[in-house]
Amino acid sequence: MKRFVLSIVLIISAGLVMAQGGFGAQAGDISVSLQLGHAEDFDDLQFVQKNANSYSIFAPSNSTSSTYNNSLVNMIGVEGKYFVASNIAVRLSGMGTISNTPAQQDVPGVPNPDNSIEGLPNMIIPSYSDVPSTSFHKYILNVGGDYYFSTGGTRVFPYAGGQLNMNYGQRKDFTLLDDDLGEQVSETYGLGGSVVGGVDYYIGEGFFLGVEVKAFSYMYSVAKMFPQPGMEALDADNHSVNILTNPMVKLGFTF
């Protein structure tokens, strides 16, 4: 952490000694930045929870308002902007993951009949347990726009904007055991919006360091589960309103 902060200080110091000039984006430019800070993650994905002969479900939470895992060196994604004018940009950011584990049938072992063969264990050939099939699909997408304010400076560019926030997650579980009741499916999705504010400081030509926060955000999230085929879905929803959350630092390039 100390090395990271020291590196940022050195970069800023190097930029300050550069010759002053015109910085910032112009119409038609594209910026790409690495986002560091409070993670957007997939904690909203809820799984089927079975207790004896019952299933339970919990309303999804808004993970971006949590204070956990809020390290400055936590890389949370990449954001792209296209400047339709020198002071207006459209933004796009997101991430996703796909994971799949194929199922494997269990293999029964060979027991030692009535332990009649001395010197051998209870199982002459041990059993192999089955491997359940599990698949994940998780996606986050943010789309919006920013307006950059004129300050008269050559390096500092504050902005405010809005964005549409969307997420979707799905998990499927299935085993090859004889008593399996079929595929279990869990889904979650969220739709909301955010008002964001931030500032970009151009360290050098085409290279900037920025900070951003969600000044206000709202997210409607739904969790839905199908414990087994033919059963009615279990579902729960959640409304989250947050103020001054999801702080992040950006390191980016404009070209």
C-alpha positions as CSV (number, residue, x, y, z in Angstrom):
1,M,0.0,0.0,0.0
2,K,2.8,2.5,0.9
3,R,4.6,1.7,-2.3
4,F,1.5,2.3,-4.3
5,V,0.8,5.7,-2.7
6,L,4.5,6.6,-3.1
7,S,4.2,5.7,-6.8
8,I,1.2,8.0,-7.3
9,V,3.0,10.9,-5.5
10,L,6.0,10.5,-7.8
11,I,3.8,10.4,-10.9
12,I,2.0,13.6,-9.8
13,S,5.3,15.3,-9.0
14,A,6.7,14.4,-12.4
15,G,3.6,15.8,-14.0
16,L,3.9,19.1,-12.1
17,V,7.3,19.8,-13.5
18,M,6.2,19.3,-17.1
19,A,5.7,22.3,-19.3
20,Q,2.2,23.8,-19.0
21,G,0.1,23.3,-21.9
22,G,-3.5,22.4,-23.1
23,F,-4.7,19.2,-21.6
24,G,-8.0,17.4,-21.5
25,A,-10.1,15.6,-24.0
26,Q,-11.5,17.0,-27.3
27,A,-14.5,16.0,-29.4
28,G,-13.9,12.6,-30.9
29,D,-11.4,11.5,-28.2
30,I,-11.6,8.2,-26.3
31,S,-10.5,7.7,-22.7
32,V,-9.8,4.4,-21.0
33,S,-9.2,4.2,-17.3
34,L,-8.4,1.5,-14.7
35,Q,-10.8,1.8,-11.7
36,L,-9.4,1.3,-8.2
37,G,-11.3,1.2,-4.9
38,H,-14.6,0.0,-3.8
39,A,-15.5,-3.2,-5.7
40,E,-18.6,-3.8,-7.7
41,D,-19.1,-7.5,-7.2
42,F,-21.6,-10.3,-7.4
43,D,-22.6,-10.7,-3.7
44,D,-26.2,-10.1,-4.8
45,L,-26.3,-13.6,-6.2
46,Q,-28.3,-15.7,-3.8
47,F,-28.2,-19.5,-3.7
48,V,-30.8,-22.1,-2.7
49,Q,-30.5,-22.7,1.0
50,K,-31.9,-26.1,2.1
51,N,-32.6,-26.9,5.8
52,A,-34.1,-30.4,6.3
53,N,-37.1,-30.5,4.1
54,S,-37.5,-26.7,3.5
55,Y,-35.9,-24.0,1.3
56,S,-35.3,-20.4,2.2
57,I,-34.5,-17.2,0.3
58,F,-33.1,-13.8,1.4
59,A,-33.6,-10.5,-0.3
60,P,-30.5,-9.4,-2.3
61,S,-28.3,-6.8,-0.8
62,N,-26.6,-3.8,-2.4
63,S,-22.9,-4.7,-2.2
64,T,-21.7,-1.3,-3.4
65,S,-22.8,0.4,-0.3
66,S,-20.8,-1.9,2.0
67,T,-17.5,-0.7,3.5
68,Y,-15.8,-4.1,3.1
69,N,-13.0,-4.7,0.7
70,N,-12.5,-1.0,0.1
71,S,-8.8,-1.1,-0.5
72,L,-7.3,1.6,-2.8
73,V,-5.3,-1.0,-4.6
74,N,-8.4,-3.1,-5.3
75,M,-8.7,-3.1,-9.1
76,I,-12.5,-3.3,-9.9
77,G,-12.7,-2.9,-13.7
78,V,-12.1,-0.8,-16.7
79,E,-14.2,2.2,-17.9
80,G,-14.3,3.7,-21.4
81,K,-15.6,7.1,-22.5
82,Y,-16.3,8.7,-25.8
83,F,-16.3,12.5,-26.0
84,V,-19.0,13.7,-28.3
85,A,-17.8,17.2,-27.4
86,S,-15.0,18.6,-25.4
87,N,-17.2,18.8,-22.3
88,I,-19.7,15.9,-23.0
89,A,-18.8,12.2,-22.8
90,V,-20.7,9.0,-22.9
91,R,-19.4,6.3,-20.6
92,L,-19.5,2.5,-20.5
93,S,-18.1,0.1,-17.9
94,G,-18.8,-3.5,-16.8
95,M,-17.5,-6.9,-16.1
96,G,-18.6,-10.5,-16.3
97,T,-17.6,-14.1,-15.5
98,I,-18.6,-17.5,-16.8
99,S,-17.7,-20.7,-14.9
100,N,-18.8,-24.3,-15.6
101,T,-18.0,-27.5,-13.7
102,P,-19.2,-30.7,-15.5
103,A,-20.8,-33.4,-13.4
104,Q,-19.1,-36.8,-12.8
105,Q,-20.8,-40.0,-11.7
106,D,-19.9,-41.5,-8.4
107,V,-18.0,-44.8,-8.5
108,P,-18.9,-47.4,-5.8
109,G,-16.1,-49.2,-4.0
110,V,-15.6,-52.8,-3.2
111,P,-16.2,-53.7,0.4
112,N,-14.4,-56.4,2.4
113,P,-17.3,-58.9,2.9
114,D,-18.0,-59.1,6.6
115,N,-14.3,-58.1,7.2
116,S,-13.6,-61.8,6.4
117,I,-10.3,-61.1,4.6
118,E,-7.8,-60.4,7.3
119,G,-5.2,-57.7,6.8
120,L,-7.4,-55.7,4.5
121,P,-9.4,-52.5,5.3
122,N,-13.2,-52.4,5.4
123,M,-13.1,-51.2,1.8
124,I,-10.9,-53.2,-0.5
125,I,-11.3,-50.5,-3.2
126,P,-12.5,-47.1,-1.9
127,S,-15.5,-45.3,-3.3
128,Y,-15.3,-42.2,-5.4
129,S,-17.9,-39.5,-4.6
130,D,-19.8,-37.8,-7.4
131,V,-18.9,-34.3,-8.7
132,P,-21.9,-32.0,-8.8
133,S,-22.5,-29.9,-11.9
134,T,-22.3,-26.2,-11.2
135,S,-22.4,-23.2,-13.6
136,F,-22.2,-19.5,-13.0
137,H,-23.1,-16.6,-15.3
138,K,-22.5,-13.1,-13.7
139,Y,-22.6,-9.7,-15.5
140,I,-22.5,-6.0,-14.5
141,L,-23.1,-3.2,-17.0
142,N,-23.1,0.6,-16.4
143,V,-24.0,3.0,-19.2
144,G,-24.3,6.8,-18.9
145,G,-23.0,10.2,-19.7
146,D,-20.9,13.0,-18.1
147,Y,-20.7,16.8,-18.3
148,Y,-17.4,18.5,-17.7
149,F,-17.3,21.9,-16.2
150,S,-15.0,24.7,-17.3
151,T,-12.7,25.9,-14.5
152,G,-10.2,28.0,-16.5
153,G,-7.4,25.6,-15.5
154,T,-5.4,23.5,-17.9
155,R,-5.2,20.3,-15.9
156,V,-8.2,20.0,-13.6
157,F,-11.5,18.9,-15.1
158,P,-14.5,18.3,-12.7
159,Y,-17.6,16.6,-14.0
160,A,-21.0,15.3,-13.0
161,G,-23.2,12.8,-14.7
162,G,-25.6,10.0,-14.5
163,Q,-25.6,6.3,-15.4
164,L,-27.9,3.3,-15.7
165,N,-26.7,0.4,-13.5
166,M,-27.6,-3.2,-14.4
167,N,-26.6,-6.6,-13.1
168,Y,-27.5,-10.2,-13.7
169,G,-26.4,-13.5,-12.2
170,Q,-27.4,-17.1,-12.6
171,R,-26.3,-20.3,-10.9
172,K,-27.3,-23.9,-11.8
173,D,-26.6,-27.0,-9.7
174,F,-27.2,-30.6,-10.7
175,T,-25.9,-34.0,-9.4
176,L,-26.1,-37.5,-11.0
177,L,-27.2,-39.2,-7.7
178,D,-30.2,-41.4,-7.9
179,D,-32.1,-39.3,-5.2
180,D,-31.4,-36.0,-6.9
181,L,-34.6,-34.1,-7.5
182,G,-33.4,-32.2,-10.6
183,E,-31.6,-29.1,-11.5
184,Q,-31.6,-26.2,-9.0
185,V,-31.6,-22.7,-10.5
186,S,-30.9,-19.4,-8.8
187,E,-31.2,-16.0,-10.5
188,T,-30.7,-12.4,-9.5
189,Y,-31.0,-9.2,-11.4
190,G,-30.8,-5.5,-10.5
191,L,-31.8,-2.3,-12.3
192,G,-31.1,1.2,-11.0
193,G,-29.5,4.6,-11.6
194,S,-26.7,6.7,-10.2
195,V,-25.7,10.4,-10.1
196,V,-21.9,10.5,-10.1
197,G,-19.4,13.2,-9.6
198,G,-15.7,13.4,-9.9
199,V,-12.6,15.2,-11.2
200,D,-9.8,14.3,-13.6
201,Y,-6.3,15.7,-13.1
202,Y,-4.1,15.5,-16.2
203,I,-0.6,14.6,-15.0
204,G,0.7,14.8,-18.6
205,E,-0.6,15.0,-22.1
206,G,-3.2,12.3,-22.5
207,F,-2.6,10.8,-19.0
208,F,-4.8,11.6,-16.0
209,L,-5.5,10.6,-12.4
210,G,-9.1,10.9,-11.3
211,V,-11.4,10.4,-8.3
212,E,-15.1,9.6,-8.5
213,V,-18.0,8.9,-6.1
214,K,-21.7,8.0,-6.5
215,A,-23.4,11.0,-5.0
216,F,-26.8,9.3,-5.1
217,S,-27.9,5.9,-6.3
218,Y,-30.9,3.7,-6.4
219,M,-31.1,0.0,-7.1
220,Y,-34.0,-2.4,-7.4
221,S,-32.8,-6.0,-7.0
222,V,-34.6,-9.3,-7.3
223,A,-33.5,-12.8,-6.2
224,K,-35.5,-15.8,-7.7
225,M,-34.9,-19.5,-7.1
226,F,-36.3,-22.8,-8.5
227,P,-35.3,-25.5,-5.9
228,Q,-36.4,-28.2,-8.4
229,P,-38.3,-28.5,-11.7
230,G,-42.0,-28.1,-11.4
231,M,-42.0,-26.1,-8.2
232,E,-43.1,-22.5,-7.9
233,A,-40.3,-20.0,-7.8
234,L,-39.2,-18.5,-4.5
235,D,-38.5,-14.8,-4.8
236,A,-37.6,-11.7,-2.8
237,D,-36.8,-8.2,-3.8
238,N,-35.0,-5.2,-2.3
239,H,-34.9,-1.4,-2.8
240,S,-31.6,0.3,-1.9
241,V,-31.0,4.1,-1.8
242,N,-27.4,5.2,-1.1
243,I,-25.7,8.6,-0.7
244,L,-22.0,9.3,-1.3
245,T,-21.0,5.6,-1.8
246,N,-18.7,3.6,-4.2
247,P,-15.6,5.9,-4.1
248,M,-12.9,5.0,-6.5
249,V,-9.6,6.3,-8.0
250,K,-9.0,6.2,-11.8
251,L,-5.8,5.9,-13.8
252,G,-6.5,6.6,-17.4
253,F,-5.3,7.6,-20.9
254,T,-7.0,9.8,-23.5
255,F,-6.3,9.4,-27.2
